[in-house]
């Protein structure tokens, strides 16, 4: 029949996709998908051991759906549509034209099960272990920083904000369960500063502009040599960066550069690093009420060149991967951001494998 695709037509399309450099084919050929099967099976196991209903989709295939969502910033409905629509997605998942595609509800339930089991942390750790076995040792230093991940803004009254900060649920919300389910009580407002040029009396200067932001923070430690995310944690956007240092710093690194230095207890963190055998390269803070010395400014400048590498990681997650939290609550935000960190490491691993052997 004219216009109907045959077997060889589809096969030819796949060949053309490969010739065009399908990035998902590269990921599929390098990523060690089977290392995730055991932790996935553990997280998805029913506590009562019950079976029944229609046969579930393969767990690794469903995990790859979450990777697609992280790489392309897809909602559950968008993921269902794009899998139906794009041959590259179908090939990545190992699906044929006649195979059943998981719908949006199935994708949501799968991710929800992983969230309840806190499985994303274990999945991330399994892949990090694989990186170590592959020779990508985190021995060249560690860069720690945090970035704000935006979430849908909440329109709450002052009284409701006060209740949320106190850890309480507003009385009006308790009477409306449907409204309560749509209220994120874990995300927080904060202020981030960006540089802007200002013309003052004919001279162009840079000044800090305060920009309000709402959402969560992705605290991450980056392997300085290879560029992998080695540790991470998720908090509300207003959390102090310095308080998360011990939560994201791994145990193998010997040098630590920290650009998340606002309002942190420098002495406490320096003592902790020294106790654990780290050589600290944390930025010096400007003395209050007097200018920073030239020697201190030069030292900070040298450290900034190193710490700038972490910005490349966050830039890729936000610009290319479109990282944004659509869910409600910190548990789901943690799964969302954790999957983004894991997906980034997968793409970084593919880049390293295609470039050189591990050093």
C-alpha positions in Angstrom: 0.0 0.0 0.0 1.3 3.4 -0.9 2.5 5.5 2.0 2.6 2.6 4.4 6.1 2.0 6.0 7.5 -1.5 5.6 10.1 -3.4 7.6 13.0 -2.2 5.4 11.8 1.4 5.4 12.1 1.5 9.2 15.4 -0.3 9.1 16.7 2.3 6.7 15.4 5.1 9.0 17.5 3.6 11.8 20.6 3.5 9.6 20.1 7.2 8.7 19.7 8.1 12.4 23.0 6.3 13.2 24.7 8.1 10.3 23.5 11.4 11.7 25.0 10.7 15.0 22.1 9.7 17.2 23.3 10.6 20.8 20.9 8.1 22.4 22.5 5.3 20.4 25.9 6.3 21.9 24.5 6.3 25.4 22.8 2.9 24.8 26.0 1.4 23.6 28.2 2.5 26.5 25.9 2.8 29.6 26.0 -0.4 31.8 22.3 -0.7 32.1 22.4 -4.1 33.8 24.1 -2.7 36.9 20.8 -1.0 37.7 18.7 -4.1 37.5 19.3 -5.5 41.0 18.6 -2.2 42.9 15.6 -1.6 40.7 14.2 -5.0 41.6 14.8 -4.4 45.3 13.0 -1.1 45.2 10.0 -2.4 43.2 9.5 -5.5 45.2 6.1 -5.6 46.9 6.3 -6.0 50.6 3.6 -8.7 50.7 5.2 -10.6 47.8 1.8 -10.4 45.9 1.6 -10.9 42.2 -1.2 -10.3 39.8 -2.5 -7.9 37.2 -1.0 -7.4 33.8 2.7 -8.2 33.4 4.8 -5.1 34.3 7.2 -3.5 31.9 10.8 -4.4 32.2 12.3 -2.4 35.1 15.5 -1.4 33.2 13.4 -0.2 30.3 11.3 1.9 32.6 14.4 3.3 34.2 15.6 4.4 30.8 12.3 6.2 30.4 13.3 8.3 33.5 16.7 8.9 31.9 15.0 10.2 28.8 12.8 12.5 30.9 16.0 13.8 32.7 17.9 14.4 29.5 15.1 16.2 27.6 13.0 17.7 30.5 9.9 15.8 29.7 6.7 15.5 31.8 5.1 12.1 32.0 2.5 13.0 29.3 5.3 14.4 27.0 7.4 11.3 27.6 4.5 9.0 26.5 3.9 11.1 23.4 7.6 11.4 22.4 8.2 7.6 22.8 5.3 7.0 20.4 6.5 9.7 18.0 10.3 9.4 17.9 12.1 6.4 16.4 15.3 7.3 18.3 13.4 7.0 21.6 11.9 3.7 20.6 15.3 2.3 19.7 16.8 3.6 22.9 14.2 1.7 24.9 14.3 -1.4 22.7 10.7 -1.1 21.6 9.4 -2.0 18.1 6.5 -0.3 16.3 4.1 -3.0 17.5 5.2 -3.0 21.1 3.1 -1.4 23.9 4.4 1.9 25.2 4.1 2.8 28.9 1.5 5.5 29.4 1.9 8.6 31.6 0.3 7.0 34.6 2.6 4.0 34.4 5.6 6.2 34.3 4.4 8.2 37.2 3.7 5.1 39.3 7.2 3.7 38.5 8.9 6.9 39.6 6.7 7.1 42.7 7.7 3.6 43.7 11.4 4.6 43.4 10.8 7.7 45.4 9.1 5.9 48.2 12.0 3.4 48.4 14.6 6.2 48.1 16.1 4.2 45.3 17.6 7.0 43.3 20.4 7.4 45.8 21.2 3.7 45.5 21.1 3.8 41.7 23.4 6.7 41.7 25.8 4.9 44.1 25.8 1.8 41.9 26.8 3.8 38.8 29.5 5.6 40.8 30.9 2.2 41.8 30.9 1.3 38.2 32.9 4.4 37.4 35.5 3.5 40.0 35.8 0.0 38.6 36.2 1.5 35.1 39.2 3.5 36.3 37.6 6.9 36.9 38.9 7.3 40.4 38.0 10.5 42.3 41.5 11.3 43.4 42.2 14.6 41.8 40.2 16.9 44.0 36.6 17.8 44.6 34.7 20.9 43.9 31.6 21.6 46.0 28.9 24.1 45.0 25.1 24.4 44.9 22.6 25.7 42.3 19.0 26.7 42.6 16.5 24.4 40.7 13.3 26.3 40.0 9.9 24.9 40.9 6.4 26.3 40.2 5.9 29.4 42.4 3.4 29.2 45.2 1.0 32.0 45.8 0.5 32.1 49.6 -0.6 34.7 52.0 1.7 36.0 54.8 -0.1 33.9 57.4 0.2 30.8 55.2 4.0 31.4 54.7 4.4 31.8 58.5 2.7 28.4 59.1 4.9 26.7 56.5 8.1 28.1 58.0 6.9 26.9 61.4 6.4 23.4 59.9 2.6 23.6 60.3 -0.2 23.1 57.8 -2.6 26.1 57.5 -6.1 25.3 58.8 -7.7 26.3 55.5 -5.6 23.8 53.6 -6.5 21.0 55.9 -10.2 21.5 55.0 -9.3 21.2 51.3 -7.3 18.0 50.6 -7.2 18.7 46.9 -5.7 22.1 47.4 -3.2 20.7 50.0 -1.9 18.2 47.4 -1.0 21.1 45.1 0.9 23.1 47.8 4.6 22.6 48.0 5.6 23.1 51.7 9.2 22.1 51.2 10.4 24.5 48.4 11.6 27.9 49.7 12.1 31.4 48.5 15.6 32.9 48.4 17.6 35.6 46.8 20.4 35.0 44.3 22.8 37.6 43.0 23.8 38.2 39.4 26.2 40.7 37.9 24.8 43.5 35.8 26.5 46.4 34.1 25.5 49.9 35.1 26.7 53.2 33.7 27.4 55.7 36.4 28.8 59.1 35.4 30.1 57.8 32.2 31.8 54.8 33.7 30.7 51.2 33.2 30.7 49.2 36.4 29.4 45.9 37.5 27.0 45.7 40.4 25.1 42.8 42.0 21.4 42.5 41.2 19.2 40.6 43.8 16.8 38.2 42.0 14.2 36.3 44.0 14.0 32.6 43.3 11.7 29.8 44.4 12.5 26.1 44.5 15.2 23.7 45.7 19.0 23.5 45.8 21.1 20.8 44.2 24.2 20.6 46.3 26.9 18.7 44.4 30.5 17.7 44.6 32.3 17.4 41.3 35.3 15.2 40.6 37.9 17.8 39.5 39.8 15.4 37.2 36.9 13.7 35.3 34.0 16.0 35.8 31.6 13.5 37.4 29.2 14.3 40.1 30.4 12.2 43.1 28.0 13.3 45.8 24.8 15.3 46.1 22.0 16.4 48.4 18.8 18.3 47.9 17.4 21.0 50.2 15.0 24.0 50.0 16.5 26.9 48.1 17.1 28.9 51.3 19.4 26.3 52.9 23.0 27.3 53.8 25.5 25.9 51.4 28.2 25.4 54.0 26.0 23.2 56.2 25.8 20.6 53.3 29.6 20.2 52.9 29.8 17.0 54.9 26.7 15.6 53.1 28.2 15.8 49.6 31.9 15.4 50.1 33.1 11.9 49.3 35.8 9.9 51.1 38.3 9.4 48.3 39.2 13.0 47.4 42.2 14.7 48.9 41.6 18.3 47.9 38.4 20.2 48.3 37.5 23.5 46.6 34.3 25.1 47.8 32.5 28.0 46.1 29.3 27.6 48.1 30.7 29.8 50.9 27.8 32.3 51.7 27.1 32.3 55.5 29.0 29.0 56.1 31.1 28.4 59.3 34.5 28.5 57.7 36.4 27.5 60.8 34.1 24.5 61.5 34.3 23.2 57.9 38.1 23.8 57.8 38.5 21.7 61.0 36.3 19.0 59.6 38.3 18.8 56.4 41.6 18.7 58.2 40.4 15.9 60.5 39.4 13.8 57.5 42.7 14.3 55.6 41.5 16.9 53.1 43.6 19.8 51.8 41.2 22.7 51.8 41.0 25.3 49.1 37.9 27.0 50.3 37.6 30.7 49.3 38.5 33.3 51.9 35.7 35.7 52.9 36.2 39.4 52.8 36.9 40.8 56.2 34.0 42.8 57.6 34.4 46.5 57.4 37.8 46.5 55.6 39.0 45.6 52.1 40.4 42.2 51.2 44.2 42.0 51.1 45.9 41.6 47.8 47.4 38.2 48.7 43.9 36.9 49.7 42.4 38.2 46.5 45.0 36.5 44.4 44.5 33.2 46.2 40.7 33.5 45.7 41.4 34.2 42.0 43.4 31.0 41.6 40.8 29.0 43.3 38.0 30.5 41.2 39.6 29.2 38.0 39.3 25.7 39.4 35.9 26.2 40.9 34.5 27.5 37.6 34.4 23.9 36.3 31.4 23.1 38.4 29.4 25.8 36.6 29.8 23.9 33.4 27.9 21.0 35.1 25.1 23.1 36.3 24.9 24.9 33.0 24.4 21.7 31.1 21.7 20.5 33.5 19.8 23.8 33.2 20.3 24.8 29.6 20.6 21.6 27.7 18.7 19.3 30.0 16.2 21.9 31.1 16.2 20.9 34.8 13.0 22.0 36.5 11.1 20.5 39.4 7.4 20.0 38.4 6.6 17.8 41.4 5.3 18.6 44.9 7.5 18.0 48.0 11.1 17.4 48.6 11.0 13.6 48.4 9.9 13.8 44.7 12.2 16.8 44.1 15.1 14.6 45.4 14.2 11.9 42.9 13.9 14.4 40.1 17.2 16.1 40.8 19.0 12.8 41.6 18.0 11.4 38.2 19.3 14.6 36.6 22.6 14.1 38.4 22.7 10.4 37.3 21.8 11.2 33.7 24.5 13.8 33.6 27.1 11.3 34.8 25.9 8.8 32.1 26.4 11.4 29.3 29.8 12.3 30.8 30.8 8.7 30.9 29.9 8.3 27.2 32.0 11.4 26.4 35.0 10.0 28.3 34.7 6.5 26.7 34.6 8.0 23.3 37.6 10.3 23.9 40.3 8.5 25.8 40.9 5.6 28.2 40.5 6.5 31.9 43.5 8.1 33.5 
